[in-house]
Every structure is written in C-alpha cells, then in structure tokens.
C-alpha cells in the first residue's frame, strides 16, 4: 500500500456558479478513496490566465492526506472534474471545475500525464496565496518556502479574497 502522503490540490471554476462548484468540489474531495481532506483555504477571485474573453475565476486550495499514488489521485481528480461536466474546449479556456495536483509530499515527478510540483504554480498568485494561507511554512521540493513565494505575488492585485467566506 502507498504510504500516507500530504498533498495539495488547486481548485478553480468560472462557469455554472463558480462559488458553488468550488465549495461542492471541496466537499467531494473528502469522499475520494483512501483520502481525507485536512483543510481548505478561503475562496479567492482572480482574472483568467490566457484568454480574457471569459469570466473571472473562483479559486481555493485543499490539503489532503491520501494513500493513493500520484497517478491514481490524478485519475480521481479528473473523474471529479467530469462529474462537474468539465469540457476542455480550448487551452486555458472557461471551465466548470479545474483540479490541479500542486504538491504530492516532497516528491518531484515528471511523467507524461503529471508534473509535480505543478509546473506553473510558482508564478500564480491564485495558487500561492491560498496555499500560503493553509501552509505558510511549507517548502517546495526545491527548498523554497511557499510563504516567501506568495509574498512576492501578494501585491500584484491579481487575486482577492472573497468577502465573508470560510471553509
């Protein structure tokens, strides 16, 4: 059996009531096999990456503990996206739900279907700010501290905490 791993998953939605999509997905993460949700960030609003002819996103990060392997967890996350009727029409396009495996323990993986740490997370405030909220002392596998990475992006104004939300 795969050892228990602490993992972090980024969530995003900009279609079909994004706040509801993200909150429902956070609850559903807790029902994945061999997995439990430890914590979740508040909800954040952000401009889309890529094409700007789409609504803003609602984002969050969840901390999970799992015995699933990285690829088995990815399969479960993609199945959850499909249950939320995700359609991949264009790269960085609008979506009902996007789930990204950001970190899997302290592992570095470069597989055809999965790269961990997520390849673009260090440049994305909508990932780093909620992740730093959950785990400010967390280190990337390369030794960089999440809180330090988040601090460099915190003043860009690209992301804001939704008022009155808590998970």
N, C-alpha and C positions, 0 to 999 in steps of 0.2 A: 504494500500500500504506500502511496505517495505520502511523505511527511507533511505535517501541517504547515501551511505557508501563509504569511501575511501578504495580502495583495491589495492593490488599489485600482479602482475602476473609475474612469471618467464617464459621465453621463451627459448627453446633450439632446435637445429637441427644439425644433422651431415650427412644427406643424401640429394640427389637431389638439389644441390646448396644451402647449408645451409644459406648463407647470404640472398639470395632471399627469402627463406622460412620464415626466421625471419622477414625481412622487410615487406613482404606481410602480415604476421600474425599481425604485429603491426598495419598496416592499417585496417585490418579486425576487430580488437578488437573495433575500433571506431564505427563499424556498429552493434554491439551487441544490442539487445533490451534494452531499459531503461538504457543504459550505454554510457559513452563517455570517450575517452582517454584523460587524462590530460597531461601526459608527458611520455617520454620513454628515457631510458638510451642509451648510445652508445653501440655498439656491442663489445662483448668480445670473445676471443678464449680460450678454455680450453680443457684439456685432459678428456677423458671419465671417469666417475665413473664406477667401475665394470670392465667388460671385456675390455682389452686393444687392442683386435684384431678388432678395428673399428676406423673410422676417428675421429679427434678432433671435438669438438662441437663449434658452434657459439651460444652465449647466450646474453640475454638482460632482462631487467625488465621494465614492463609498470605500470604506475599509472593510475588507472581507478576510475571513480565515477559511482556508479550504484545504482539502486533501486531493482535489482534482489536479491533474497535471496541467501545465500551461495550455497545451492544445485542447485538452478536454474542457477546461474552463472557457477557452475561446469558443469552442463549439456551443457550449451552454449560453454564452453571451449572445452569439449570433442567432441562436434559436429564440432567445428572448426578444431580440430586435424584430425577428419575423413575426412573433406573436403580436407585436405592436404595429404590424403591417409596414415595416420599413421597405421602401423601394429605392434601389440605387439607380437613379436616372442619370446623374452626372457627378463627376468628382467634386467634392465639397458643396454639393447641392443641398436643398432642403430635405429634412427627414423627420419622421415621427419620433425616432429614437436612434441614438448612436451610442454604443457602448465600446469604450476603448480600454483594453488591459494596459494600464500605465506601468505598473511595477508588480513583479512577482518575486517576493522575498528580496534577496540581494542578487538575483540572477541577471545575467546578460544573455539574451537569446537573439540569434539572427537566423530565423527559419523562413522558408518561402511564404508561409501564411502569417507569421507573427514576429514582430521585433519588440523586445523588452530590454530596457525601458522604451516606452513609446518614442519613436524617433523624433517627434517634433514637440514633445512636452516641455522642454526647457525654454522654448520661445513663446509659450502660450499662457497668457495671464489667466484665461478661463479654466486652465488646468492647475496651474501652480498656486493661485490664491486659495481655492477651496482645499487643495491638498495640504498647503501650509497651515490652514485653519485646523485640519484634522491631526496633522503630524508635523509640527514645526521643527522637531529635532531629527526627523527622518533624513537619512542620507541616500543619495543616489548611489548606484554601484560604483561610480567613479569617485565617490567621496565628497561630492558637492552637497551642501546642505540645502534642503528644499526651501527653508525659510529665507536663505540668502538669495536663492534664485527668484523666489516670489517677490522679494523686496525690490529687486531691480525692475520688475514689471508693474509694481503696485501703483505707481504714479502716472501711468500712461492714460488712465481714464477709459481704457477699453472695456473694463469689466466693473460691474457694480453689484453689490449685494441687494437682493430683492428685499424690500422693507417687510418687516413682520413675519419672517419665515424662520422656522427652526425645524430640525429633523431629529 
